[in-house]
Amino acid sequence: MSELPPALSRRAFISTAVAAGAALSLDAIGQTASAPRFRIAGFTKPFQSIGYEHTAEVVAEIGWSGIECPVRLKGQVEPERVADELPKLHAALKSRGLDLDIVTTDIVGVSTPFAEQVLRTAKQLGCSRYRLGFFRYKLDQPIAAQLANLKAGLRDLAALNKELGMRGGIQNHSGATHLGCAVWDIHELVRDLDPTALGICFDIGHGTLEGGTSWPIEARLMEPFFAAVFVKDFLWQRGAKGFAPVWGPLGDGMVRREFFDWLKKSSFEGPISQHVEYISGAGPEQIAIMKKDCATLKSWLGA
């Protein structure tokens, strides 16, 4: 092998190496600077019957960067099979550069069957956020007492989350008996807990449905506890029994773009999960609709 001429070649070599290193550093900075602030995932409830590989293909085609996966009874992954099945779905996602961002569960406490197994498996796969199962009020019992009873159990669950490095979120959900329909009740439950262990999956669709124009107050109240943000849209339609909400395309309904303008100024940096539950299946027509919804969300976020 020929040798470099002593002085000049060494100087040239060093200069070249420094320039190359600087270029690489600037390139890395540019890549970091241009990376989107929010990860946009898709809730894969509509794809529960199409298999893991096909799910990953569809998610990539739609333009989501990852998924919110139903790991619950009759979900895309059954809780008792999570250790075997969730890694298969994760592998299908990773082969297409996608992530498992959130798992949606039936977990309502540390004693929920398979709770720890679900959380440990998700964590091992790099997913550190999950949605809790639903809580419902009994309308023939005092509401305050029911909230007080829930607090102790959620304190134990928050401790488990902290031990495992997981972050749980209660979804605010519309409906007369749903805990979280008013959002303030979730705050009552979690306000004394570590927000990195237990908080809210803030659903602007359900929040607008139940709260109308009050979402700015609720969003600001719960901002420190945001584990994730869920996005869907709806319209009120009159039927035989009066007005009822009907879910539909993002931008065609009651959800205001101003929420996303506020979100960009907020402290939230977690995943945003898009729910497109007004259609099911993964045919060309359904994929086209979901791609349009995803494009709308990205435009509103400036992503």
Steps between C-alpha positions, in 0.01 A plus 500: 500500500642841402577747777375858521759773448574622856394856584269619225308175478445490875372858497276424204375184665418680828326785316294257299407299809397813693292625208334163462427485873352849493286410202375191677426701815309763303312229317405336829387836638295558187337161532416565865367845424277374220363205697129543573417593858199271524483132410169423329375149566189326376257308719489157335157396626367498138776254400456233765417227250758563226815360664820661619689528171203649319439739791857628471466541124178698534637722780805584289285577196269730699798698628486434873837454671374234741193354663279495805432128534196346673647247744177406672216250494398448136773745397770469237708321764333304781654578842568137590702459178682831518847354563477290183296722269600860567865438401376366164303817432794708621733320258263565209492869590876530543565339161323805350655762727190531719459504877272364768413829671208412729319187613130525581406269784229382736722586797311680778721396791792281605265201537372512140580159344830503304557869586865468594571261212352748249698791644829312525471370145421846362795650687737231372395596146574868559141612560468695826143636475164334533135582523306369799170318472169675558346598832126552524292680761210335677233766481317366805803564724669824617750618239754645745517173693565306179789729411646463848487122469680511166784717627662233715507248218644749255769593751612136502490487121708816476759339728516194273534724194789683661669172590470374141575831330154520347267798466126435513223727379126503567309597188235767541198342334152626419196325641272544798672241721862532384753621751682775315203635309544823697885486502506673840436164665822360350685798645350422840641148477853575376582849630707365792678233293824514305391603145779290352328193649130571453309768315259543212473400137335827404237436232407828332210333317330374815602818683325716239198273492447526875643846568417698186705817521656425840787290360759780553438489876511121514809476280690754709391335823623159388806604296756391763337155503486439123626147431366512144256696286219328309346657191161440341217719369120494506180679402166524676222350289128498567336158498173345610606529864648848477859610445783246515874524427627339181876450455649608169800646316733736683424857400137436406364512855499685829865461604680831464834547334580746781561205732799397291628858487493495881656152513801619304558767766446261790758295689371172355747293300343154503323301230182608326271212410253541217172312539311429178222287639226611264626247246646151530707277280809563290382512142610771254200721580554482876874562464436806285268645766753437777780653293291814460435518875871452570592772250253739666648433844855549373405827334340628821811407696731641238664156480 
